[in-house]
Amino acid sequence: MEIEVTDESFQKEVIEKSKKIPVLVDFWAAWCGPCRMLTPILEDLSKEYKGKFILAKLDVEENQRKAGEYGVMSIPSVKLFKKGQIVDEFIGAIPKDKVKIFIDKNL
């Protein structure tokens, strides 16, 4: 499952939902080249894992408050939320096999 989140919907869509199912948040921006490489990988894995986690995408240009709140200094930045908390994260475009390892160790 994939969703777009905003500063306003973050609490409900990420924090609250992560209390039931892990939520992987992709902090990205349209101008970011590495983001355009990573996002399709995350989208593919979201389909592959068939509902084991929610992929939430937050555009940092339009939602600077949450990006700042979670200390996003460079993008792409991916943070995994469980039970309302960040449990793991990585920065930068990494290959699909490395993203799978990241997801598997956290599910």
Secondary structure by P-SEA (a helix, b strand, c coil): cbbbbcccccccccccccccbbbbbbbcccccaaaaacaaaaaaaaaaacccbbbbbbcccccaaaaaaaccccccbbbbbccccccccccccccaaaaaaaaaacc
